[in-house]
Amino acid sequence: MLQDHAKLLTLIRQAGEVVGRKKLQKLVYIAKKMNLPIYERYQFHIYGPYSEELTLRIEEMCNLGFLHEQQEAKSNYIQYRYSLSEEGDKFLSMAPYERPKHQELIETLNEQSAKFLELVSTVLYFEELSKAEVKEKVFTLKRKQNYTDEDVERAYDFIEEIRTGNKGA
């Protein structure tokens, strides 16, 4: 259990700060799909892949003081910002967990918009399907996002770039 905390805290440390709960969910899911040792289970939800386990673990780490969770009032919603606290840093220094070196991947993911990560994670969720079937799923399930063919192609290109280690997009 504590190793799972250490893995997520390491990921957030590497990101520096993650703005938005949706973005955090997508960043962790994509990192998992890129073979980082993350074991939270995901299912498809309104905004793409979602993990209740991750939500609970993040809440727990905030309650333990390992993460800072800042709330910002926007025009019609609350935006959350997550960063590692001093206590989280101390915990990581004592945690018996070998930290994978994926700084560039995490930074690259964190540079993307939540909307784009939502698309990328949705494409990855359905990656066993043909590209035409994935597009159909995206255009049906994500109708309100108004994704275009070009957006989906950009998502596929981005996935290829991060899989091969090129920073890209």
KEKETOR-678802 format. One record per residue (C-alpha): x, y, z; residue in one letter. Coordinates in steps of 0.5 Angstrom, whole numbers, padded with zeros to 4 digits, always signed. Layout:
! residues N
XYZA;...
***
This chain:
! residues 169
+0000+0000+0000M;+0005+0005+0002L;+0009+0003-0004Q;+0003+0005-0008D;+0003+0012-0005H;+0010+0013-0006A;+0009+0011-0014K;+0004+0017-0014L;+0008+0022-0010L;+0014+0021-0014T;+0010+0022-0021L;+0007+0028-0018I;+0014+0031-0015R;+0016+0030-0023Q;+0011+0034-0025A;+0012+0039-0020G;+0005+0041-0020E;-0002+0038-0023V;-0007+0043-0025V;-0014+0040-0025G;-0017+0033-0022R;-0019+0031-0029K;-0012+0032-0032K;-0009+0028-0026L;-0013+0022-0027Q;-0011+0022-0035K;-0004+0024-0033L;-0003+0018-0029V;-0007+0013-0033Y;-0003+0015-0039I;+0003+0014-0035A;+0000+0007-0033K;-0001+0005-0041K;+0007+0007-0042M;+0008+0002-0037N;+0010+0006-0031L;+0009+0001-0025P;+0002+0004-0023I;-0004-0001-0021Y;-0010+0003-0020E;-0016+0000-0024R;-0019+0004-0029Y;-0026+0004-0032Q;-0029+0009-0038F;-0033+0015-0035H;-0036+0021-0037I;-0029+0024-0038Y;-0025+0018-0041G;-0022+0013-0036P;-0023+0014-0029Y;-0020+0011-0023S;-0024+0011-0016E;-0018+0008-0013E;-0014+0014-0015L;-0019+0019-0013T;-0019+0015-0006L;-0011+0015-0006R;-0010+0022-0007I;-0015+0024-0002E;-0012+0020+0003E;-0005+0023+0001M;-0008+0030+0002C;-0011+0028+0009N;-0004+0025+0011L;-0001+0032+0009G;+0003+0029+0003F;+0000+0033-0002L;-0002+0040-0002H;-0009+0041-0005E;-0011+0048-0007Q;-0017+0050-0009Q;-0018+0056-0014E;-0025+0059-0015A;-0026+0060-0023K;-0032+0063-0026S;-0037+0057-0025N;-0033+0051-0022Y;-0027+0050-0017I;-0020+0048-0020Q;-0015+0044-0016Y;-0008+0044-0016R;-0004+0038-0013Y;+0004+0039-0011S;+0008+0035-0006L;+0008+0038+0001S;+0015+0038+0005E;+0012+0032+0009E;+0011+0028+0002G;+0018+0029+0001D;+0020+0027+0007K;+0016+0020+0006F;+0019+0019-0001L;+0026+0020+0002S;+0024+0014+0007M;+0020+0010+0003A;+0023+0003+0000P;+0021+0004-0007Y;+0026+0005-0013E;+0023+0011-0017R;+0023+0010-0024P;+0026+0015-0029K;+0021+0018-0033H;+0021+0025-0031Q;+0021+0027-0039E;+0015+0023-0040L;+0011+0026-0034I;+0013+0033-0036E;+0011+0032-0043T;+0004+0030-0041L;+0004+0035-0036N;+0005+0040-0041E;-0001+0038-0045Q;-0008+0041-0044S;-0013+0037-0040A;-0018+0036-0046K;-0012+0033-0050F;-0010+0028-0045L;-0018+0026-0044E;-0017+0025-0052L;-0011+0021-0051V;-0013+0017-0045S;-0019+0015-0049T;-0016+0013-0055V;-0011+0009-0051L;-0017+0006-0047Y;-0020+0003-0054F;-0013+0002-0057E;-0015-0006-0058E;-0020-0003-0064L;-0018-0001-0071S;-0017+0007-0072K;-0024+0007-0075A;-0027+0004-0069E;-0023+0009-0064V;-0025+0015-0068K;-0033+0012-0068E;-0032+0012-0060K;-0029+0018-0060V;-0034+0022-0064F;-0040+0018-0060T;-0038+0018-0053L;-0034+0025-0054K;-0039+0029-0058R;-0039+0035-0053K;-0032+0036-0054Q;-0032+0037-0061N;-0026+0033-0063Y;-0024+0033-0070T;-0021+0028-0075D;-0014+0032-0074E;-0015+0032-0066D;-0015+0024-0066V;-0009+0024-0071E;-0005+0028-0067R;-0007+0024-0061A;-0004+0018-0065Y;+0002+0022-0066D;+0003+0024-0059F;+0002+0017-0057I;+0007+0014-0062E;+0012+0020-0060E;+0012+0018-0052I;+0012+0011-0053R;+0018+0012-0057T;+0021+0017-0052G;+0021+0023-0057N;+0018+0029-0053K;+0014+0031-0059G;+0007+0035-0058A;
***
